[in-house]
Amino acid sequence: MAEYILHCFAQSGNAYKPALMLALSGADWEPRFVDFFNGATRTPEYCAINVMGEVPLLEHRGQVLSQSGVILDYLAEKFGRFGWKDEDERREILRWMLFDNHKFTSYTATLRYLKNFVPNSDPGVIAMFRARAEGAWKVLDTHLSGRDWVVARRPTIADFSLAGYVFWPEEIGMDLNDYPNV
């Protein structure tokens, strides 16, 4: 058995974030498929290990962690990579990860989900989420103007956090030409 077990499924951008971190860190890890689309995250068995009923979920040496941002923070400490150099950087990483979770991913992931996985989604609801997602995309695009990384002059867990859903621009309806810095 691998040292790190990541409960996940391929369509989850939130699961992609720690998977990317684990892969780039050279960790001994393996994915454990969670059949989200058939309700696996809502079963009593799954909720017994993750009361939030979500993926990702990371198991490591008796620790069970949920929420991608918490997992990324944990992995940055464990590997000593992609984290902060000082407290100012730590707060700036946290600021961008909170922005991601509250605005960037929350609107983008919901937009993608409604457009691709919910039959007969209300066009008005889709338009509302699209407008909110576009606002978040613009904030990130503006911030990245003239820089390669979100916080430092190197990749950090803030970059991994914000990268979770931009790999599906067609499914989201995001034209990356409109956001050249993203």
LUMZA-369040 format. One record per atom (N, C-alpha, C, CB): residue in one letter; x, y, z; atom name. Coordinates in nm, 2 decimals, always signed. Atoms other than C-alpha are relative to their C-alpha. Glycine has a CB too. Layout:
BEGIN
A; X; Y; Z; CA
...
END
This chain:
BEGIN
M; +0.08; -0.12; +0.00; N
M; +0.00; +0.00; +0.00; CA
M; +0.09; +0.12; +0.00; C
M; -0.10; +0.00; +0.12; CB
A; -0.08; -0.13; +0.01; N
A; +0.12; +0.35; -0.08; CA
A; -0.01; +0.08; +0.13; C
A; -0.06; +0.09; -0.12; CB
E; +0.00; -0.08; -0.12; N
E; +0.21; +0.60; +0.19; CA
E; -0.12; +0.10; +0.01; C
E; +0.13; +0.07; +0.01; CB
Y; +0.11; -0.10; +0.00; N
Y; -0.05; +0.85; +0.08; CA
Y; -0.12; -0.06; -0.09; C
Y; +0.04; +0.13; -0.06; CB
I; +0.11; +0.04; +0.07; N
I; -0.40; +0.75; -0.03; CA
I; -0.09; +0.12; -0.02; C
I; -0.08; -0.12; +0.08; CB
L; +0.09; -0.11; +0.03; N
L; -0.61; +1.01; -0.21; CA
L; -0.13; -0.05; -0.06; C
L; +0.07; +0.09; -0.10; CB
H; +0.13; +0.04; +0.04; N
H; -0.98; +0.94; -0.23; CA
H; -0.05; +0.11; -0.10; C
H; -0.10; -0.01; +0.12; CB
C; +0.02; -0.10; +0.10; N
C; -1.08; +1.11; -0.56; CA
C; -0.08; -0.06; -0.12; C
C; +0.13; +0.05; -0.05; CB
F; +0.05; +0.05; +0.13; N
F; -1.24; +1.08; -0.90; CA
F; +0.05; +0.10; -0.11; C
F; -0.16; -0.01; -0.01; CB
A; -0.07; -0.07; +0.10; N
A; -1.11; +1.21; -1.23; CA
A; -0.06; +0.14; -0.04; C
A; +0.01; -0.08; -0.13; CB
Q; +0.07; -0.12; +0.04; N
Q; -1.37; +1.48; -1.29; CA
Q; +0.01; +0.11; +0.10; C
Q; -0.14; -0.02; -0.04; CB
S; -0.01; -0.09; -0.10; N
S; -1.29; +1.66; -0.97; CA
S; +0.12; +0.09; +0.00; C
S; -0.01; -0.07; +0.14; CB
G; -0.12; -0.09; +0.00; N
G; -1.07; +1.97; -1.00; CA
G; +0.05; +0.02; +0.14; C
G; -0.04; +0.13; -0.05; CB
N; -0.04; -0.01; -0.14; N
N; -1.06; +1.98; -0.62; CA
N; +0.09; -0.12; +0.04; C
N; -0.11; +0.01; +0.10; CB
A; -0.09; +0.12; -0.02; N
A; -0.91; +1.63; -0.62; CA
A; +0.13; +0.01; -0.08; C
A; -0.07; -0.13; -0.03; CB
Y; -0.12; -0.02; +0.09; N
Y; -0.67; +1.73; -0.90; CA
Y; +0.11; +0.08; +0.08; C
Y; -0.04; +0.07; -0.13; CB
K; -0.09; -0.09; -0.07; N
K; -0.51; +1.99; -0.67; CA
K; +0.10; -0.08; +0.08; C
K; -0.07; +0.10; +0.09; CB
P; -0.09; +0.07; -0.07; N
P; -0.36; +1.75; -0.42; CA
P; +0.07; -0.11; -0.08; C
P; -0.06; -0.07; +0.12; CB
A; -0.06; +0.10; +0.09; N
A; -0.30; +1.49; -0.69; CA
A; +0.12; +0.06; -0.07; C
A; -0.10; -0.06; -0.11; CB
L; -0.11; -0.07; +0.06; N
L; -0.08; +1.74; -0.87; CA
L; +0.11; +0.02; +0.10; C
L; -0.05; +0.14; -0.05; CB
M; -0.10; -0.02; -0.10; N
M; +0.10; +1.82; -0.55; CA
M; +0.08; -0.13; +0.03; C
M; -0.06; +0.06; +0.13; CB
L; -0.06; +0.13; -0.03; N
L; +0.16; +1.46; -0.47; CA
L; +0.09; -0.05; -0.12; C
L; -0.11; -0.11; +0.02; CB
A; -0.08; +0.04; +0.12; N
A; +0.29; +1.39; -0.83; CA
A; +0.12; +0.08; -0.01; C
A; -0.09; +0.01; -0.12; CB
L; -0.12; -0.09; +0.01; N
L; +0.52; +1.69; -0.84; CA
L; +0.10; -0.02; +0.11; C
L; -0.04; +0.14; -0.02; CB
S; -0.09; +0.02; -0.11; N
S; +0.66; +1.61; -0.50; CA
S; +0.06; -0.14; +0.00; C
S; -0.08; +0.01; +0.13; CB
G; -0.05; +0.14; +0.01; N
G; +0.74; +1.25; -0.60; CA
G; -0.04; -0.09; +0.11; C
G; +0.15; +0.01; +0.00; CB
A; +0.05; +0.07; -0.12; N
A; +0.53; +1.11; -0.32; CA
A; -0.04; -0.14; -0.05; C
A; -0.13; +0.07; +0.06; CB
D; +0.05; +0.14; +0.01; N
D; +0.45; +0.74; -0.28; CA
D; -0.15; +0.01; +0.03; C
D; +0.07; -0.10; +0.09; CB
W; +0.15; -0.01; -0.02; N
W; +0.07; +0.77; -0.34; CA
W; -0.08; -0.07; -0.10; C
W; -0.03; +0.15; -0.01; CB
E; +0.09; +0.07; +0.10; N
E; -0.22; +0.61; -0.51; CA
E; -0.14; +0.06; +0.02; C
E; +0.00; -0.15; +0.03; CB
P; +0.14; -0.04; +0.00; N
P; -0.57; +0.72; -0.60; CA
P; -0.09; -0.11; +0.05; C
P; -0.04; +0.06; -0.13; CB
R; +0.11; +0.10; -0.03; N
R; -0.87; +0.55; -0.45; CA
R; -0.13; +0.06; -0.06; C
R; -0.01; -0.02; +0.16; CB
F; +0.12; -0.05; +0.07; N
F; -1.17; +0.59; -0.68; CA
F; -0.12; +0.01; +0.09; C
F; -0.03; -0.08; -0.12; CB
V; +0.12; -0.02; -0.07; N
V; -1.48; +0.74; -0.53; CA
V; -0.11; +0.03; -0.11; C
V; +0.01; +0.12; +0.11; CB
D; +0.10; -0.01; +0.11; N
D; -1.79; +0.70; -0.75; CA
D; -0.10; +0.10; +0.04; C
D; -0.07; -0.14; -0.01; CB
F; +0.08; -0.11; -0.03; N
F; -1.93; +1.04; -0.69; CA
F; -0.13; +0.01; -0.07; C
F; +0.08; +0.13; -0.03; CB
F; +0.12; -0.01; +0.08; N
F; -2.18; +1.03; -0.97; CA
F; -0.11; -0.10; +0.03; C
F; +0.04; -0.01; -0.15; CB
N; +0.10; +0.09; -0.05; N
N; -2.35; +0.73; -0.82; CA
N; -0.02; +0.00; +0.15; C
N; +0.05; -0.14; -0.04; CB
G; +0.04; -0.02; -0.14; N
G; -2.37; +0.87; -0.47; CA
G; +0.10; -0.05; +0.10; C
G; -0.13; -0.05; +0.02; CB
A; -0.09; +0.07; -0.09; N
A; -2.06; +0.71; -0.31; CA
A; +0.03; +0.10; +0.12; C
A; +0.12; -0.04; -0.07; CB
T; -0.04; -0.09; -0.11; N
T; -1.98; +1.03; -0.11; CA
T; -0.11; +0.02; +0.10; C
T; +0.04; +0.13; -0.06; CB
R; +0.11; -0.02; -0.10; N
R; -2.32; +1.03; +0.06; CA
R; -0.04; -0.13; +0.07; C
R; -0.12; +0.05; -0.08; CB
T; +0.03; +0.13; -0.07; N
T; -2.31; +0.67; +0.18; CA
T; +0.04; +0.01; +0.15; C
T; +0.07; -0.12; -0.06; CB
P; -0.04; +0.00; -0.14; N
P; -2.29; +0.61; +0.56; CA
P; +0.15; -0.04; +0.02; C
P; -0.09; -0.09; +0.08; CB
E; -0.14; +0.05; -0.01; N
E; -1.95; +0.43; +0.51; CA
E; +0.09; +0.12; -0.03; C
E; +0.02; -0.11; -0.10; CB
Y; -0.08; -0.11; +0.04; N
Y; -1.80; +0.73; +0.33; CA
Y; -0.01; +0.12; +0.10; C
Y; -0.03; +0.05; -0.14; CB
C; +0.02; -0.11; -0.09; N
C; -1.95; +0.99; +0.56; CA
C; +0.06; -0.03; +0.14; C
C; -0.15; +0.03; +0.02; CB
A; -0.06; +0.04; -0.13; N
A; -1.81; +0.79; +0.86; CA
A; +0.15; +0.05; +0.00; C
A; -0.01; -0.15; +0.02; CB
I; -0.14; -0.05; +0.00; N
I; -1.46; +0.89; +0.74; CA
I; +0.01; +0.15; -0.04; C
I; +0.08; -0.09; -0.10; CB
N; +0.01; -0.14; +0.04; N
N; -1.56; +1.23; +0.59; CA
N; -0.14; +0.05; +0.02; C
N; +0.05; +0.02; -0.14; CB
V; +0.13; -0.05; -0.03; N
V; -1.86; +1.39; +0.75; CA
V; -0.05; +0.10; -0.11; C
V; +0.00; +0.07; +0.14; CB
M; +0.04; -0.09; +0.10; N
M; -1.86; +1.65; +0.47; CA
M; -0.05; -0.06; -0.13; C
M; +0.12; +0.09; -0.03; CB
G; +0.05; +0.08; +0.12; N
G; -1.93; +1.38; +0.21; CA
G; +0.05; +0.06; -0.13; C
G; -0.15; +0.01; +0.00; CB
E; -0.07; -0.06; +0.12; N
E; -1.68; +1.52; -0.04; CA
E; +0.13; -0.07; -0.03; C
E; +0.02; +0.15; +0.02; CB
V; -0.13; +0.03; +0.03; N
V; -1.37; +1.45; -0.22; CA
V; +0.07; +0.13; -0.03; C
V; +0.02; -0.10; -0.13; CB
P; -0.09; +0.11; -0.03; N
P; -1.08; +1.48; -0.20; CA
P; +0.01; -0.03; +0.15; C
P; +0.14; +0.04; -0.05; CB
L; -0.03; +0.04; -0.13; N
L; -0.99; +1.30; +0.11; CA
L; +0.14; -0.07; +0.00; C
L; -0.11; -0.10; +0.06; CB
L; -0.13; +0.05; +0.00; N
L; -0.63; +1.22; +0.20; CA
L; +0.02; -0.08; +0.13; C
L; +0.11; +0.11; -0.01; CB
E; -0.04; +0.09; -0.12; N
E; -0.51; +0.93; +0.43; CA
E; +0.15; +0.00; +0.00; C
E; -0.07; -0.14; -0.01; CB
H; -0.14; +0.00; -0.01; N
H; -0.16; +0.95; +0.56; CA
H; +0.04; -0.03; +0.15; C
H; +0.07; +0.13; -0.05; CB
R; -0.04; +0.03; -0.14; N
R; -0.02; +0.77; +0.87; CA
R; -0.10; +0.03; +0.11; C
R; +0.13; +0.07; +0.02; CB
G; +0.10; -0.02; -0.10; N
G; -0.34; +0.77; +1.06; CA
G; -0.08; +0.13; -0.01; C
G; +0.06; -0.01; +0.13; CB
Q; +0.07; -0.12; +0.02; N
Q; -0.43; +1.12; +0.95; CA
Q; -0.11; -0.01; -0.11; C
Q; +0.10; +0.12; -0.04; CB
V; +0.10; +0.00; +0.11; N
V; -0.75; +1.17; +0.75; CA
V; -0.04; +0.15; -0.01; C
V; -0.13; -0.09; +0.04; CB
L; +0.02; -0.14; +0.03; N
L; -0.78; +1.51; +0.59; CA
L; -0.09; +0.02; -0.12; C
L; +0.13; +0.07; -0.02; CB
S; +0.08; -0.04; +0.11; N
S; -1.05; +1.67; +0.38; CA
S; +0.02; +0.14; -0.03; C
S; -0.15; -0.04; +0.03; CB
Q; -0.02; -0.13; +0.05; N
Q; -1.07; +1.99; +0.19; CA
Q; +0.13; +0.02; -0.07; C
Q; -0.02; +0.11; +0.11; CB
S; -0.12; -0.01; +0.07; N
S; -0.82; +2.05; -0.08; CA
S; +0.10; +0.10; +0.05; C
S; -0.03; +0.04; -0.15; CB
G; -0.09; -0.09; -0.06; N
G; -0.67; +2.36; +0.08; CA
G; +0.07; -0.05; +0.12; C
G; -0.07; +0.13; +0.04; CB
V; -0.06; +0.06; -0.12; N
V; -0.61; +2.18; +0.41; CA
V; +0.10; -0.11; -0.04; C
V; -0.11; -0.06; +0.09; CB
I; -0.09; +0.10; +0.05; N
I; -0.46; +1.89; +0.22; CA
I; +0.13; +0.06; -0.06; C
I; -0.07; -0.09; -0.10; CB
L; -0.11; -0.07; +0.06; N
L; -0.23; +2.12; +0.02; CA
L; +0.10; +0.06; +0.11; C
L; -0.04; +0.11; -0.09; CB
D; -0.08; -0.05; -0.11; N
D; -0.11; +2.29; +0.34; CA
D; +0.07; -0.11; +0.07; C
D; -0.10; +0.08; +0.10; CB
Y; -0.06; +0.11; -0.07; N
Y; -0.05; +1.96; +0.51; CA
Y; +0.12; -0.06; -0.09; C
Y; -0.10; -0.11; +0.02; CB
L; -0.10; +0.06; +0.08; N
L; +0.15; +1.83; +0.21; CA
L; +0.12; +0.10; -0.01; C
L; -0.05; -0.03; -0.14; CB
A; -0.11; -0.09; +0.00; N
A; +0.36; +2.15; +0.19; CA
A; +0.09; -0.01; +0.12; C
A; -0.06; +0.15; -0.02; CB
E; -0.08; +0.02; -0.12; N
E; +0.46; +2.10; +0.55; CA
E; +0.08; -0.13; -0.01; C
E; -0.09; +0.01; +0.12; CB
K; -0.06; +0.13; +0.00; N
K; +0.53; +1.73; +0.50; CA
K; +0.12; -0.01; -0.10; C
K; -0.10; -0.11; -0.04; CB
F; -0.10; +0.01; +0.10; N
F; +0.74; +1.77; +0.18; CA
F; +0.10; +0.11; +0.01; C
F; -0.06; +0.00; -0.14; CB
G; -0.09; -0.12; +0.00; N
G; +0.90; +2.11; +0.26; CA
G; +0.01; +0.06; -0.14; C
G; +0.13; -0.04; +0.05; CB
R; +0.00; -0.05; +0.14; N
R; +0.81; +2.21; -0.10; CA
R; -0.13; +0.07; -0.03; C
R; +0.02; -0.11; -0.10; CB
F; +0.12; -0.07; +0.05; N
F; +0.57; +2.45; -0.26; CA
F; -0.08; +0.08; +0.10; C
F; -0.09; -0.09; -0.07; CB
G; +0.06; -0.08; -0.11; N
G; +0.50; +2.63; +0.06; CA
G; +0.06; +0.14; +0.01; C
G; +0.02; -0.07; +0.13; CB
W; -0.03; -0.13; -0.03; N
W; +0.60; +2.95; +0.22; CA
W; +0.14; +0.01; +0.06; C
W; -0.09; +0.06; +0.11; CB
K; -0.13; -0.03; -0.06; N
K; +0.94; +3.10; +0.31; CA
K; +0.00; +0.07; +0.13; C
K; +0.09; +0.07; -0.11; CB
D; +0.01; -0.07; -0.12; N
D; +0.82; +3.32; +0.58; CA
D; -0.15; +0.02; +0.03; C
D; +0.07; +0.14; +0.00; CB
E; +0.14; -0.02; -0.04; N
E; +0.50; +3.43; +0.76; CA
E; -0.08; +0.09; -0.10; C
E; -0.01; +0.06; +0.14; CB
D; +0.07; -0.08; +0.10; N
D; +0.42; +3.70; +0.50; CA
D; -0.04; -0.08; -0.12; C
D; +0.09; +0.12; -0.04; CB
E; +0.03; +0.08; +0.11; N
E; +0.43; +3.45; +0.22; CA
E; -0.11; -0.10; +0.04; C
E; +0.12; -0.08; -0.05; CB
R; +0.10; +0.10; -0.05; N
R; +0.22; +3.20; +0.43; CA
R; -0.14; +0.07; +0.00; C
R; +0.03; -0.05; +0.14; CB
R; +0.12; -0.08; +0.00; N
R; -0.05; +3.47; +0.47; CA
R; -0.05; +0.03; -0.14; C
R; +0.01; +0.13; +0.08; CB
E; +0.03; -0.03; +0.14; N
E; -0.04; +3.56; +0.10; CA
E; -0.05; -0.13; -0.07; C
E; +0.12; +0.06; -0.07; CB
I; +0.05; +0.13; +0.06; N
I; -0.07; +3.19; +0.00; CA
I; -0.14; -0.03; +0.06; C
I; +0.10; -0.11; +0.04; CB
L; +0.13; +0.02; -0.06; N
L; -0.36; +3.16; +0.24; CA
L; -0.11; +0.09; -0.06; C
L; +0.00; +0.02; +0.15; CB
R; +0.10; -0.09; +0.06; N
R; -0.53; +3.47; +0.10; CA
R; -0.04; -0.05; -0.14; C
R; +0.07; +0.14; -0.01; CB
W; +0.03; +0.05; +0.14; N
W; -0.51; +3.33; -0.26; CA
W; -0.08; -0.13; +0.01; C
W; +0.12; -0.01; -0.08; CB
M; +0.08; +0.13; -0.01; N
M; -0.63; +2.99; -0.15; CA
M; -0.14; +0.02; +0.05; C
M; +0.07; -0.10; +0.10; CB
L; +0.14; -0.03; -0.04; N
L; -0.93; +3.14; +0.03; CA
L; -0.07; +0.07; -0.11; C
L; +0.01; +0.10; +0.13; CB
F; +0.06; -0.06; +0.12; N
F; -1.00; +3.35; -0.28; CA
F; -0.04; -0.11; -0.09; C
F; +0.09; +0.10; -0.07; CB
D; +0.03; +0.11; +0.09; N
D; -0.98; +3.03; -0.48; CA
D; -0.13; -0.07; +0.05; C
D; +0.12; -0.10; -0.01; CB
N; +0.11; +0.08; -0.05; N
N; -1.22; +2.84; -0.25; CA
N; -0.13; +0.08; +0.00; C
N; +0.04; -0.05; +0.14; CB
H; +0.12; -0.08; -0.02; N
H; -1.46; +3.12; -0.20; CA
H; -0.06; +0.05; -0.14; C
H; +0.02; +0.12; +0.09; CB
K; +0.04; -0.07; +0.12; N
K; -1.47; +3.28; -0.55; CA
K; +0.04; -0.09; -0.13; C
K; +0.06; +0.13; -0.01; CB
F; -0.04; +0.05; +0.12; N
F; -1.26; +3.12; -0.82; CA
F; -0.05; -0.14; -0.03; C
F; +0.16; +0.00; +0.00; CB
T; +0.05; +0.13; +0.02; N
T; -1.32; +2.75; -0.78; CA
T; -0.15; -0.02; +0.03; C
T; +0.08; -0.10; +0.09; CB
S; +0.14; +0.02; -0.03; N
S; -1.66; +2.78; -0.62; CA
S; -0.09; +0.03; -0.12; C
S; -0.04; +0.08; +0.12; CB
Y; +0.08; -0.04; +0.12; N
Y; -1.81; +2.97; -0.92; CA
Y; +0.04; -0.09; -0.12; C
Y; +0.02; +0.15; -0.03; CB
T; -0.05; +0.07; +0.12; N
T; -1.60; +2.79; -1.19; CA
T; -0.05; -0.14; +0.01; C
T; +0.15; +0.01; -0.01; CB
A; +0.04; +0.14; -0.01; N
A; -1.67; +2.44; -1.06; CA
A; -0.15; -0.02; -0.01; C
A; +0.05; -0.06; +0.13; CB
T; +0.15; +0.00; +0.00; N
T; -2.04; +2.51; -1.01; CA
T; -0.05; +0.02; -0.15; C
T; -0.07; +0.10; +0.09; CB
L; +0.03; -0.02; +0.14; N
L; -2.06; +2.65; -1.36; CA
L; +0.02; -0.12; -0.09; C
L; +0.08; +0.12; -0.06; CB
R; -0.03; +0.12; +0.08; N
R; -1.89; +2.35; -1.51; CA
R; -0.10; -0.11; +0.03; C
R; +0.15; -0.05; +0.03; CB
Y; +0.09; +0.11; -0.04; N
Y; -2.11; +2.11; -1.31; CA
Y; -0.14; +0.02; -0.06; C
Y; -0.01; +0.00; +0.15; CB
L; +0.13; -0.03; +0.06; N
L; -2.43; +2.28; -1.42; CA
L; +0.00; -0.02; -0.15; C
L; -0.04; +0.14; +0.03; CB
K; -0.01; +0.01; +0.15; N
K; -2.32; +2.29; -1.79; CA
K; +0.02; -0.14; -0.05; C
K; +0.11; +0.09; -0.05; CB
N; -0.05; +0.13; +0.05; N
N; -2.19; +1.94; -1.81; CA
N; -0.07; -0.12; +0.07; C
N; +0.14; -0.01; +0.01; CB
F; +0.05; +0.12; -0.07; N
F; -2.35; +1.71; -1.55; CA
F; -0.14; +0.01; +0.05; C
F; +0.10; -0.02; +0.12; CB
V; +0.13; -0.02; -0.04; N
V; -2.69; +1.85; -1.47; CA
V; -0.09; +0.02; -0.12; C
V; -0.02; +0.12; +0.11; CB
P; +0.09; -0.02; +0.12; N
P; -2.95; +1.79; -1.74; CA
P; -0.10; +0.11; +0.03; C
P; -0.08; -0.14; -0.03; CB
N; +0.10; -0.11; +0.00; N
N; -3.18; +2.08; -1.81; CA
N; +0.02; +0.11; +0.11; C
N; -0.14; -0.06; +0.03; CB
S; -0.03; -0.11; -0.09; N
S; -3.00; +2.33; -1.60; CA
S; -0.06; +0.13; -0.04; C
S; +0.16; +0.02; +0.01; CB
D; +0.07; -0.13; +0.03; N
D; -3.17; +2.67; -1.57; CA
D; +0.10; +0.09; -0.06; C
D; -0.06; +0.06; +0.14; CB
P; -0.10; -0.10; +0.07; N
P; -3.00; +2.91; -1.82; CA
P; +0.02; +0.12; +0.08; C
P; -0.06; +0.04; -0.13; CB
G; -0.02; -0.12; -0.08; N
G; -3.05; +3.20; -1.58; CA
G; +0.10; -0.03; +0.11; C
G; -0.13; +0.04; +0.06; CB
V; -0.10; +0.03; -0.11; N
V; -2.86; +3.02; -1.30; CA
V; +0.14; -0.02; -0.06; C
V; -0.05; -0.14; +0.07; CB
I; -0.13; +0.01; +0.07; N
I; -2.59; +2.93; -1.55; CA
I; +0.06; +0.13; -0.03; C
I; -0.01; -0.09; -0.13; CB
A; -0.05; -0.14; +0.03; N
A; -2.56; +3.29; -1.66; CA
A; +0.05; +0.07; +0.13; C
A; -0.12; +0.08; -0.06; CB
M; -0.04; -0.06; -0.12; N
M; -2.54; +3.40; -1.30; CA
M; +0.14; -0.05; +0.05; C
M; -0.10; -0.02; +0.12; CB
F; -0.12; +0.06; -0.04; N
F; -2.26; +3.16; -1.22; CA
F; +0.11; +0.04; -0.10; C
F; -0.01; -0.15; +0.01; CB
R; -0.10; -0.04; +0.09; N
R; -2.08; +3.25; -1.54; CA
R; +0.05; +0.14; +0.02; C
R; -0.06; -0.01; -0.15; CB
A; -0.04; -0.14; -0.03; N
A; -2.08; +3.62; -1.46; CA
A; +0.09; +0.00; +0.13; C
A; -0.13; +0.09; +0.03; CB
R; -0.08; +0.01; -0.12; N
R; -1.94; +3.54; -1.11; CA
R; +0.14; -0.06; -0.03; C
R; -0.07; -0.07; +0.11; CB
A; -0.12; +0.06; +0.03; N
A; -1.68; +3.31; -1.25; CA
A; +0.09; +0.09; -0.09; C
A; -0.02; -0.13; -0.08; CB
E; -0.08; -0.09; +0.08; N
E; -1.57; +3.56; -1.51; CA
E; +0.06; +0.11; +0.08; C
E; -0.09; +0.07; -0.11; CB
G; -0.05; -0.10; -0.09; N
G; -1.53; +3.82; -1.24; CA
G; +0.13; -0.05; +0.07; C
G; -0.10; +0.05; +0.10; CB
A; -0.11; +0.06; -0.07; N
A; -1.30; +3.58; -1.05; CA
A; +0.12; -0.02; -0.10; C
A; -0.04; -0.13; +0.07; CB
W; -0.10; +0.02; +0.10; N
W; -1.11; +3.49; -1.37; CA
W; +0.08; +0.13; -0.03; C
W; -0.06; -0.06; -0.13; CB
K; -0.07; -0.13; +0.03; N
K; -1.04; +3.86; -1.43; CA
K; +0.09; +0.04; +0.11; C
K; -0.11; +0.11; -0.03; CB
V; -0.09; -0.03; -0.11; N
V; -0.91; +3.91; -1.08; CA
V; +0.13; -0.07; -0.01; C
V; -0.07; -0.03; +0.13; CB
L; -0.12; +0.08; +0.01; N
L; -0.66; +3.63; -1.13; CA
L; +0.08; +0.04; -0.12; C
L; -0.03; -0.15; -0.01; CB
D; -0.07; -0.04; +0.12; N
D; -0.57; +3.74; -1.48; CA
D; +0.07; +0.13; +0.03; C
D; -0.10; +0.01; -0.12; CB
T; -0.07; -0.12; -0.03; N
T; -0.50; +4.09; -1.36; CA
T; +0.11; -0.01; +0.10; C
T; -0.11; +0.10; +0.06; CB
H; -0.11; +0.03; -0.10; N
H; -0.30; +3.97; -1.06; CA
H; +0.12; -0.06; -0.07; C
H; -0.05; -0.09; +0.11; CB
L; -0.12; +0.07; +0.07; N
L; -0.08; +3.75; -1.29; CA
L; +0.07; +0.08; -0.11; C
L; -0.05; -0.13; -0.06; CB
S; -0.07; -0.08; +0.10; N
S; +0.00; +4.03; -1.53; CA
S; +0.14; +0.03; +0.05; C
S; -0.08; +0.13; -0.02; CB
G; -0.14; -0.03; -0.03; N
G; +0.38; +4.05; -1.54; CA
G; +0.06; -0.09; +0.10; C
G; +0.01; +0.14; +0.05; CB
R; -0.06; +0.10; -0.09; N
R; +0.43; +3.75; -1.31; CA
R; -0.03; -0.14; -0.05; C
R; -0.05; +0.02; +0.14; CB
D; +0.02; +0.14; +0.04; N
D; +0.46; +3.38; -1.36; CA
D; -0.08; -0.08; +0.11; C
D; +0.14; -0.07; -0.02; CB
W; +0.06; +0.08; -0.11; N
W; +0.33; +3.26; -1.02; CA
W; -0.09; +0.09; +0.09; C
W; +0.11; -0.07; +0.09; CB
V; +0.10; -0.07; -0.07; N
V; +0.05; +3.37; -0.79; CA
V; +0.06; +0.08; +0.12; C
V; -0.11; -0.09; +0.05; CB
V; -0.05; -0.06; -0.12; N
V; +0.25; +3.45; -0.47; CA
V; +0.15; +0.03; -0.01; C
V; -0.02; -0.09; +0.12; CB
A; -0.15; -0.02; +0.00; N
A; +0.63; +3.41; -0.51; CA
A; +0.05; -0.02; -0.14; C
A; +0.06; -0.10; +0.10; CB
R; -0.07; +0.02; +0.13; N
R; +0.88; +3.37; -0.79; CA
R; +0.02; -0.15; -0.02; C
R; +0.13; +0.08; +0.00; CB
R; -0.01; +0.14; +0.02; N
R; +0.82; +3.00; -0.78; CA
R; -0.15; -0.06; +0.03; C
R; +0.10; -0.07; +0.11; CB
P; +0.14; +0.05; -0.03; N
P; +0.51; +2.77; -0.77; CA
P; -0.02; -0.03; +0.14; C
P; -0.02; -0.13; -0.09; CB
T; +0.04; +0.03; -0.14; N
T; +0.33; +2.74; -0.44; CA
T; -0.13; -0.08; -0.01; C
T; +0.00; +0.13; +0.09; CB
I; +0.13; +0.06; -0.01; N
I; +0.02; +2.56; -0.32; CA
I; -0.11; +0.09; -0.04; C
I; -0.02; -0.05; +0.14; CB
A; +0.10; -0.10; +0.05; N
A; -0.17; +2.88; -0.41; CA
A; -0.02; -0.03; -0.15; C
A; +0.04; +0.14; +0.03; CB
D; +0.01; +0.03; +0.15; N
D; -0.09; +2.80; -0.78; CA
D; -0.08; -0.13; -0.02; C
D; +0.14; +0.00; -0.06; CB
F; +0.07; +0.13; +0.02; N
F; -0.20; +2.44; -0.74; CA
F; -0.15; +0.01; +0.03; C
F; +0.06; -0.11; +0.10; CB
S; +0.14; -0.02; -0.03; N
S; -0.52; +2.55; -0.57; CA
S; -0.08; +0.07; -0.11; C
S; -0.01; +0.08; +0.13; CB
L; +0.07; -0.07; +0.10; N
L; -0.61; +2.79; -0.84; CA
L; +0.00; -0.07; -0.14; C
L; +0.06; +0.14; -0.02; CB
A; -0.01; +0.08; +0.13; N
A; -0.52; +2.54; -1.12; CA
A; -0.11; -0.11; -0.01; C
A; +0.13; -0.06; -0.01; CB
G; +0.08; +0.11; +0.00; N
G; -0.78; +2.29; -1.03; CA
G; -0.11; -0.01; -0.11; C
G; -0.07; -0.01; +0.13; CB
Y; +0.11; +0.01; +0.10; N
Y; -1.05; +2.38; -1.28; CA
Y; +0.03; +0.06; -0.14; C
Y; -0.12; +0.06; +0.05; CB
V; -0.03; -0.07; +0.13; N
V; -0.88; +2.58; -1.56; CA
V; +0.05; -0.10; -0.11; C
V; +0.10; +0.10; +0.02; CB
F; -0.04; +0.10; +0.10; N
F; -0.78; +2.25; -1.73; CA
F; -0.12; -0.05; -0.08; C
F; +0.06; -0.12; +0.07; CB
W; +0.11; +0.03; +0.07; N
W; -1.13; +2.22; -1.86; CA
W; -0.07; +0.12; -0.06; C
W; -0.11; -0.08; +0.08; CB
P; +0.06; -0.13; +0.05; N
P; -1.18; +2.55; -2.05; CA
P; -0.12; -0.03; -0.09; C
P; +0.10; +0.08; -0.07; CB
E; +0.11; +0.03; +0.09; N
E; -1.41; +2.39; -2.31; CA
E; -0.13; -0.03; +0.08; C
E; +0.03; -0.12; -0.09; CB
E; +0.11; +0.04; -0.08; N
E; -1.64; +2.24; -2.04; CA
E; -0.06; +0.12; +0.08; C
E; +0.04; -0.11; +0.09; CB
I; +0.04; -0.12; -0.08; N
I; -1.65; +2.57; -1.85; CA
I; -0.05; +0.11; -0.10; C
I; +0.12; +0.05; +0.08; CB
G; +0.04; -0.10; +0.09; N
G; -1.69; +2.78; -2.16; CA
G; +0.09; +0.12; +0.02; C
G; -0.14; +0.05; +0.02; CB
M; -0.10; -0.11; -0.03; N
M; -1.38; +2.98; -2.07; CA
M; +0.10; +0.01; -0.12; C
M; +0.08; -0.03; +0.13; CB
D; -0.09; -0.02; +0.10; N
D; -1.18; +3.12; -2.36; CA
D; +0.13; +0.06; +0.06; C
D; -0.06; +0.10; -0.11; CB
L; -0.12; -0.04; -0.07; N
L; -0.83; +3.14; -2.23; CA
L; +0.07; +0.12; -0.07; C
L; +0.10; -0.12; +0.00; CB
N; -0.06; -0.12; +0.07; N
N; -0.74; +3.40; -2.50; CA
N; -0.05; +0.13; +0.07; C
N; -0.05; +0.00; -0.14; CB
D; +0.05; -0.12; -0.07; N
D; -0.96; +3.64; -2.29; CA
D; +0.07; +0.02; +0.14; C
D; -0.15; -0.02; +0.02; CB
Y; -0.07; -0.01; -0.13; N
Y; -0.74; +3.57; -1.98; CA
Y; +0.14; -0.05; -0.03; C
Y; -0.08; -0.09; +0.11; CB
P; -0.13; +0.05; +0.05; N
P; -0.39; +3.54; -2.13; CA
P; +0.10; -0.03; +0.12; C
P; +0.06; +0.10; -0.09; CB
N; -0.09; +0.02; -0.11; N
N; -0.22; +3.55; -1.79; CA
N; -0.03; -0.12; +0.09; C
N; +0.01; +0.12; +0.09; CB
V; +0.04; +0.11; -0.08; N
V; -0.41; +3.26; -1.64; CA
V; +0.07; -0.12; -0.04; C
V; -0.15; -0.02; -0.01; CB
END
